[in-house]
Amino acid sequence: MKNEIYFEKFVDSILEKREAHKCVSQLKTESIDFLLEVIDFLFPHFSSRVYYSKDDVLAKIQLLERSFISLLRILNYEKKASDEIIAEEFVRSLPALHESLWSDAQLIFEGDPAAENIDEVILAYPGFLAIAIYRIAHELYLLKLPIIPRIVTEYAHEKTGIDIHPGAKIGCPFFIDHGTGIVIGETSHIGNKVKIYQGVTLGALSVDKKYSKTKRHPTIEDDVIIYSQAVILGGKTVIGKNSIIGGNAWVAESVPANSIVYSKSEVRIRSNEKIENFIDYII
């Protein structure tokens, strides 16, 4: 090969990185397959399998546990417990996870006049799919598993345009309406019955790596509504319960309970004549 000398350093670099980063190639595929298996089990809407008895359901739970153990075995990290114990912990989270997700679906159905029934919410709403995947990923995050929780939530991001870090703490029920462009950072805390529209960002004031172990993202208390394109930043920022954050608002400091925050816009009518007054409105 004529270019052997030219490529020598490049080849060495490839080999070194493959040795240093032994991430099994099928990890992403297997993680997503397991996620879909869990969703398939929790919601009959996505399943071709009919469960006729309690024994059928229990058998499926055992299969899920085995699938999870197989997934854990391809993870290259130092575990604090055996694969079997970790898998058992995850399986024990399924009842509460199931209850939370059905509560989320019910809130979305009750709060959206366009939803004809709860089945439509589960099958067709990207906001609900993103919430479902987040809640599964959060359970994996609590088990301190590397990589897999992020693979799972990035799958949701790819499918829905909604980016929720698995480390975020989100109460129940939770409502995402439309959803595209929503970003919820790792240390965000969200209370119960919170409703968020498309394009909302719950972000950090600084992305400096030295703050990685601190609370960088805001706290949203119960019964808050955040309208589209609002940006709320900072780990010390608290949006008090029962508040409304209007569309396009930029918030970087705390807001007391029962507040309304809005962005005031100006509309000017184009004309050849000079107009002294202009129309304004509140979003």
PyMOL commands that set and color helices and strands:
alter all, ss='L'
color gray80, all
select helices_A, chain A and resi 4-20+27-42+44-46+54-73+83-111+118-124+126-142+148-160+209-211
alter helices_A, ss='H'
color red, helices_A
select strands_A, chain A and resi 163-164+169-170+174-176+183-184+189-190+194-196+201-203+219-220+225-226+231-233+238-239+244-245+250-251+260-261+264-267+279-282
alter strands_A, ss='S'
color yellow, strands_A
deselect
rebuild
show_as cartoon
